[in-house]
């Protein structure tokens, strides 16, 4: 291992999350904003992106690019998190503190990724 174990943990987290988009796409379709086109394609595309970027974290040639793209991806995912705050149905009847927690978690994940950038 040339990187700290927690970078590989982050990589595994994105790879597993990406795989889940293909195993349980309905779970992701339920939270996809209705105003976005081709929701099923977006679920699969985001899953593929998470897998690809998770793998990219593991190689020195692609690590920094993967990090910047993860930060961008997480910023785009904020659309989903704010959509979930728009109504009880969109938020899967979860308490608002959980939904707000998910928004703040996105920023924590962005910082976690940024932490591994090298010049």
C-alpha positions as CSV (number, residue, x, y, z in Angstrom):
1,X,0.0,0.0,0.0
2,X,1.5,3.3,-1.0
3,X,-1.3,5.4,0.5
4,X,-2.8,5.5,3.9
5,X,-5.4,2.8,4.7
6,X,-8.2,5.4,5.0
7,X,-7.7,6.5,1.3
8,X,-8.4,2.9,0.3
9,X,-11.4,2.9,2.7
10,X,-12.7,5.9,0.8
11,X,-12.1,4.1,-2.5
12,X,-13.9,1.0,-1.3
13,X,-16.8,3.2,-0.1
14,X,-17.3,4.8,-3.6
15,X,-16.9,1.4,-5.4
16,X,-19.4,-0.3,-3.2
17,X,-21.8,2.7,-3.4
18,X,-21.5,2.6,-7.2
19,X,-22.2,-1.1,-7.4
20,X,-25.3,-0.6,-5.3
21,X,-26.6,1.7,-8.1
22,X,-26.8,-1.4,-10.3
23,X,-28.0,-3.8,-7.6
24,X,-30.7,-1.6,-6.1
25,X,-31.5,1.1,-8.7
26,X,-35.0,1.6,-7.4
27,X,-33.6,2.9,-4.1
28,X,-31.8,5.6,-6.1
29,X,-34.7,6.3,-8.5
30,X,-36.9,7.2,-5.5
31,X,-34.6,10.1,-4.5
32,X,-33.8,11.3,-8.1
33,X,-35.3,14.8,-8.6
34,X,-38.3,14.7,-11.0
35,X,-37.0,17.6,-13.0
36,X,-33.9,15.7,-14.2
37,X,-34.2,13.9,-17.6
38,X,-33.7,10.1,-17.9
39,X,-33.6,9.3,-14.2
40,X,-32.7,5.6,-14.7
41,X,-29.8,6.5,-17.0
42,X,-28.6,9.0,-14.4
43,X,-28.7,6.4,-11.7
44,X,-26.5,4.0,-13.7
45,X,-24.2,6.8,-14.9
46,X,-23.6,8.0,-11.3
47,X,-23.0,4.4,-10.2
48,X,-20.5,3.9,-13.0
49,X,-18.8,7.2,-12.1
50,X,-18.5,6.2,-8.4
51,X,-16.9,2.9,-9.3
52,X,-14.5,4.5,-11.8
53,X,-13.5,7.3,-9.4
54,X,-13.1,4.9,-6.5
55,X,-10.7,2.8,-8.6
56,X,-9.0,6.0,-9.8
57,X,-8.1,6.8,-6.1
58,X,-5.9,3.8,-5.9
59,X,-3.4,4.7,-8.6
60,X,-0.9,7.6,-8.4
61,X,-1.4,8.5,-12.0
62,X,-5.2,9.1,-11.5
63,X,-5.6,9.9,-7.8
64,X,-5.6,13.7,-8.0
65,X,-7.9,13.8,-11.0
66,X,-10.2,11.3,-9.3
67,X,-10.3,13.5,-6.2
68,X,-11.3,16.6,-8.1
69,X,-14.0,14.6,-10.0
70,X,-15.3,13.2,-6.7
71,X,-15.6,16.7,-5.3
72,X,-17.4,17.8,-8.4
73,X,-19.7,14.7,-8.3
74,X,-20.5,15.3,-4.7
75,X,-21.4,18.9,-5.5
76,X,-23.7,17.7,-8.2
77,X,-25.2,15.2,-5.8
78,X,-26.3,18.2,-3.7
79,X,-29.2,18.5,-6.2
80,X,-30.5,15.2,-4.8
81,X,-30.1,16.2,-1.2
82,X,-31.8,19.5,-1.6
83,X,-34.6,17.9,-3.6
84,X,-35.1,15.5,-0.7
85,X,-35.7,18.5,1.5
86,X,-38.5,19.8,-0.8
87,X,-41.3,17.6,0.5
88,X,-42.0,14.7,2.8
89,X,-42.5,12.3,-0.2
90,X,-39.2,13.4,-1.8
91,X,-37.5,13.0,1.5
92,X,-38.8,9.5,2.0
93,X,-40.6,10.7,5.2
94,X,-37.2,11.0,6.9
95,X,-36.9,13.6,9.7
96,X,-35.6,16.9,8.4
97,X,-32.5,16.7,10.7
98,X,-31.5,13.5,8.9
99,X,-31.9,15.1,5.5
100,X,-29.9,18.2,6.6
101,X,-27.3,15.8,8.0
102,X,-27.0,14.3,4.6
103,X,-26.3,17.7,3.1
104,X,-23.6,18.5,5.6
105,X,-22.2,15.0,5.1
106,X,-21.6,15.8,1.4
107,X,-19.3,18.7,2.5
108,X,-17.5,16.4,4.9
109,X,-17.0,13.9,2.1
110,X,-15.7,16.7,-0.1
111,X,-13.2,17.8,2.5
112,X,-12.1,14.1,3.1
113,X,-11.3,13.8,-0.6
114,X,-9.6,17.2,-0.7
115,X,-7.4,16.1,2.2
116,X,-5.6,13.6,-0.1
117,X,-4.7,16.0,-2.9
118,X,-1.0,16.3,-3.6
119,X,0.7,19.1,-5.5
